[in-house]
Amino acid sequence: MTLANAAALLHWLKSRRSDIAVGEASAAMGWPKSTTSRLLKNMQRYGFLERDPATRRYRLGLLILELAGHHRAGEPLLEAADAALAELTRQSGHATGISILDGIEVVVLRSRAGTQPLRVVTPPGSRGPAWAASTGRALLARLPDAEIVARFRDFPQPPRPAAPHSLPVLMQRIRRVRSAGWEEASDEQMPGLGGVSVAVADPQTGDAMALYVAFSALHVNRQQRRELAAMLLDVAGQLARRFGDTVHAGAPPVARRAHG
């Protein structure tokens, strides 16, 4: 087993929603079945994968899940934000979470289910298009324009019609985020999925993260979204003052709440 092959297989598995057979992995990776079989067995041996004894198919192992739960654990800003979002979920009944930016994608670090009848939960480790998510645009808004342009020189295909379909449209949305201090999305990544987000950072480490509230877009009206955004802004303001995040703290409060 080579580390490069194991890493390549794990990257492929990220896009899968089900377990895999040796033949499927062999075809996807372009490796001989014998090589693929040995790799999967070794990855199972070391805990990276598990194998169902009945179907003989493989899935991610507990070691991967355990490591994911420890990613960035203990970072003061992350833990403080997570605690604040737990209270926000309790007050609002909606799902909340924390995401970070990775190139032109966002990755969920923490997520918490709400108590609403229609629950929206995105598992930690999930990836999505940053340009088509409120979390992604909130984080992109903290970058210089030149860096955003460089990342989106070849603009990706939007996942749904409501998502930005060109760089000028994305930059227009980002300017609104910078003015308002928060961003929203509706029906951009998945049908019926809505969310509002803010971004905060720890200047000591340079790490920025987006805090979000997720909900069914059909069941949360405009006024309710603004109220959720106001709750997030209060959380972000407290974190900004605590950690010295002058970028977020500098946004005009009136403009934040007037965003539509």
C-alpha positions as CSV (number, residue, x, y, z in Angstrom):
1,M,0.0,0.0,0.0
2,T,1.4,3.4,-0.9
3,L,0.4,6.6,0.9
4,A,-0.3,8.3,-2.4
5,N,-2.7,5.6,-3.6
6,A,-4.5,5.5,-0.2
7,A,-4.9,9.3,-0.3
8,A,-6.2,9.2,-3.9
9,L,-8.8,6.6,-2.9
10,L,-9.9,8.6,0.2
11,H,-10.3,11.7,-2.0
12,W,-12.5,9.6,-4.4
13,L,-14.5,8.3,-1.5
14,K,-15.4,11.8,-0.4
15,S,-17.9,12.1,-3.3
16,R,-19.5,8.7,-2.6
17,R,-22.7,8.4,-0.6
18,S,-22.5,4.6,-0.2
19,D,-20.1,1.7,0.4
20,I,-17.9,0.4,-2.5
21,A,-16.9,-2.9,-4.1
22,V,-13.4,-3.7,-5.3
23,G,-14.5,-3.6,-8.9
24,E,-16.0,-0.1,-8.5
25,A,-12.9,1.2,-6.9
26,S,-10.7,-0.4,-9.6
27,A,-12.7,1.1,-12.4
28,A,-12.8,4.5,-10.8
29,M,-9.1,4.7,-10.0
30,G,-7.8,2.9,-13.1
31,W,-6.0,0.3,-11.1
32,P,-5.8,-3.5,-11.6
33,K,-8.3,-5.4,-9.5
34,S,-5.5,-7.2,-7.7
35,T,-3.8,-4.0,-6.7
36,T,-7.0,-2.4,-5.6
37,S,-8.0,-5.4,-3.6
38,R,-4.7,-5.4,-1.7
39,L,-5.0,-1.7,-1.0
40,L,-8.5,-1.9,0.3
41,K,-7.5,-4.9,2.6
42,N,-4.6,-3.0,4.0
43,M,-6.6,0.1,4.6
44,Q,-9.1,-2.1,6.4
45,R,-6.3,-3.6,8.5
46,Y,-5.2,-0.2,9.7
47,G,-8.6,1.2,10.4
48,F,-9.1,3.5,7.4
49,L,-11.8,1.3,6.0
50,E,-14.4,-1.2,7.3
51,R,-15.7,-4.2,5.4
52,D,-19.2,-5.5,5.6
53,P,-18.9,-9.3,6.0
54,A,-22.2,-10.0,4.3
55,T,-21.8,-7.8,1.2
56,R,-18.0,-7.7,1.2
57,R,-18.2,-3.9,0.4
58,Y,-16.0,-1.3,2.0
59,R,-16.9,2.0,3.8
60,L,-14.9,4.6,5.7
61,G,-13.6,3.3,9.0
62,L,-14.0,4.5,12.5
63,L,-10.4,5.9,12.5
64,I,-11.4,8.4,9.8
65,L,-14.4,9.5,11.8
66,E,-12.4,9.8,15.0
67,L,-9.8,11.9,13.3
68,A,-12.4,14.2,11.7
69,G,-13.9,14.9,15.1
70,H,-10.5,16.1,16.4
71,H,-9.7,18.3,13.4
72,R,-9.0,21.8,14.9
73,A,-10.5,20.7,18.2
74,G,-9.3,22.9,21.0
75,E,-8.8,26.0,19.0
76,P,-10.2,28.8,21.1
77,L,-12.2,30.6,18.3
78,L,-13.7,27.3,17.1
79,E,-14.7,26.1,20.5
80,A,-16.1,29.5,21.5
81,A,-18.1,29.8,18.2
82,D,-19.4,26.2,18.7
83,A,-20.7,26.9,22.2
84,A,-22.4,30.1,21.0
85,L,-24.1,28.3,18.2
86,A,-25.3,25.6,20.5
87,E,-27.2,28.3,22.4
88,L,-28.5,29.8,19.1
89,T,-29.8,26.4,18.1
90,R,-31.5,26.1,21.4
91,Q,-33.2,29.5,21.0
92,S,-34.1,29.2,17.3
93,G,-34.7,25.5,16.9
94,H,-32.7,25.6,13.6
95,A,-29.5,23.7,12.6
96,T,-26.2,25.6,13.0
97,G,-22.7,24.9,12.1
98,I,-19.2,26.1,11.2
99,S,-17.4,25.9,7.9
100,I,-14.0,26.9,6.5
101,L,-12.8,27.8,3.1
102,D,-10.6,25.5,1.0
103,G,-9.9,26.9,-2.4
104,I,-13.2,27.4,-4.1
105,E,-15.0,25.0,-1.7
106,V,-16.3,25.2,1.8
107,V,-15.8,22.3,4.3
108,V,-18.1,21.8,7.3
109,L,-16.2,21.5,10.6
110,R,-19.0,21.3,13.0
111,S,-22.8,20.9,12.6
112,R,-25.7,20.6,15.0
113,A,-29.2,19.4,14.2
114,G,-32.1,21.7,15.1
115,T,-35.5,20.8,16.6
116,Q,-37.7,21.9,13.7
117,P,-39.9,19.3,12.1
118,L,-37.9,19.6,8.9
119,R,-34.3,19.2,10.0
120,V,-31.4,20.3,7.9
121,V,-28.1,18.7,8.8
122,T,-24.8,18.7,6.9
123,P,-22.3,16.2,8.4
124,P,-18.8,17.4,9.3
125,G,-16.4,16.9,6.4
126,S,-19.0,17.7,3.8
127,R,-17.8,19.9,1.0
128,G,-19.7,22.3,-1.2
129,P,-19.2,25.1,-3.8
130,A,-18.1,28.2,-2.0
131,W,-19.6,30.5,-4.6
132,A,-23.0,28.9,-4.2
133,A,-23.2,28.9,-0.4
134,S,-23.8,31.7,2.1
135,T,-20.8,30.4,4.2
136,G,-18.5,30.4,1.2
137,R,-19.4,34.0,0.1
138,A,-19.1,35.2,3.7
139,L,-15.6,33.8,3.8
140,L,-14.6,34.9,0.3
141,A,-15.7,38.5,1.2
142,R,-12.8,38.6,3.6
143,L,-10.3,38.0,0.7
144,P,-8.8,40.7,-1.6
145,D,-10.6,41.1,-4.9
146,A,-7.5,40.0,-6.8
147,E,-7.4,36.7,-4.9
148,I,-11.0,36.0,-5.6
149,V,-10.6,36.7,-9.3
150,A,-7.6,34.4,-9.4
151,R,-9.5,31.6,-7.7
152,F,-12.5,31.9,-10.1
153,R,-10.6,32.7,-13.4
154,D,-12.4,29.7,-14.9
155,F,-15.8,30.0,-13.4
156,P,-17.4,26.7,-12.4
157,Q,-20.8,25.5,-13.5
158,P,-23.4,26.6,-10.9
159,P,-25.1,23.6,-9.1
160,R,-28.5,25.3,-9.4
161,P,-30.0,28.2,-11.4
162,A,-30.2,30.4,-8.3
163,A,-26.4,30.3,-7.7
164,P,-24.0,32.9,-9.2
165,H,-23.2,31.9,-12.7
166,S,-20.3,34.3,-13.4
167,L,-17.5,36.1,-11.7
168,P,-19.3,39.6,-12.0
169,V,-22.4,38.2,-10.3
170,L,-20.3,36.6,-7.6
171,M,-18.4,39.8,-7.0
172,Q,-21.7,41.7,-6.7
173,R,-22.9,39.3,-4.0
174,I,-19.5,39.6,-2.2
175,R,-19.8,43.4,-2.2
176,R,-23.2,43.1,-0.5
177,V,-21.7,40.8,2.1
178,R,-19.0,43.3,2.9
179,S,-21.5,46.0,3.3
180,A,-24.0,44.1,5.3
181,G,-21.8,41.8,7.3
182,W,-23.8,38.7,6.6
183,E,-25.0,36.6,3.6
184,E,-27.9,34.4,2.7
185,A,-28.5,31.6,0.2
186,S,-31.7,29.9,-0.9
187,D,-32.1,27.0,-3.3
188,E,-28.5,27.3,-4.6
189,Q,-26.8,24.0,-3.6
190,M,-29.8,21.8,-3.0
191,P,-33.5,22.2,-3.6
192,G,-35.2,23.9,-0.7
193,L,-32.1,24.5,1.3
194,G,-31.6,27.9,2.8
195,G,-29.1,29.5,5.1
196,V,-27.7,32.7,6.6
197,S,-24.0,33.1,7.5
198,V,-21.4,35.4,9.0
199,A,-17.6,35.0,9.0
200,V,-15.2,35.7,11.9
201,A,-11.4,35.2,12.3
202,D,-8.7,35.0,14.9
203,P,-6.0,37.5,13.8
204,Q,-3.4,35.6,15.9
205,T,-3.7,32.5,13.7
206,G,-5.2,34.0,10.5
207,D,-7.9,31.3,10.6
208,A,-11.3,32.4,9.4
209,M,-14.6,30.5,9.7
210,A,-18.2,30.9,8.7
211,L,-21.0,30.5,11.3
212,Y,-24.3,29.5,9.7
213,V,-27.9,28.7,10.4
214,A,-29.5,26.3,8.0
215,F,-33.2,25.8,7.4
216,S,-35.9,24.8,4.9
217,A,-36.2,27.8,2.6
218,L,-39.9,27.1,2.1
219,H,-40.6,27.4,5.8
220,V,-38.5,30.5,6.8
221,N,-39.7,33.8,5.5
222,R,-37.8,37.0,4.8
223,Q,-38.4,38.5,8.3
224,Q,-37.4,35.3,10.0
225,R,-34.2,35.2,8.0
226,R,-33.3,38.7,9.1
227,E,-34.0,37.8,12.7
228,L,-31.7,34.7,12.4
229,A,-29.0,36.9,10.7
230,A,-29.3,39.4,13.6
231,M,-28.7,36.6,16.1
232,L,-25.7,35.5,14.1
233,L,-24.4,39.0,14.0
234,D,-24.7,39.3,17.7
235,V,-22.6,36.1,18.1
236,A,-20.1,37.3,15.6
237,G,-19.8,40.7,17.2
238,Q,-19.1,39.1,20.6
239,L,-16.5,36.8,19.1
240,A,-14.9,39.6,17.1
241,R,-14.5,41.7,20.3
242,R,-13.1,38.8,22.2
243,F,-10.6,37.7,19.6
244,G,-9.8,41.1,18.1
245,D,-11.3,40.5,14.7
246,T,-11.4,44.1,13.4
247,V,-12.6,43.1,9.9
248,H,-15.9,41.8,11.1
249,A,-16.3,44.4,13.9
250,G,-15.8,47.2,11.5
251,A,-19.0,46.5,9.4
252,P,-21.7,49.2,10.0
253,P,-24.4,47.7,12.3
254,V,-27.3,49.5,10.5
255,A,-26.2,48.2,7.1
256,R,-25.9,44.7,8.5
257,R,-29.5,44.5,9.6
258,A,-30.8,46.3,6.6
259,H,-29.5,43.7,4.2
260,G,-32.2,42.0,2.1
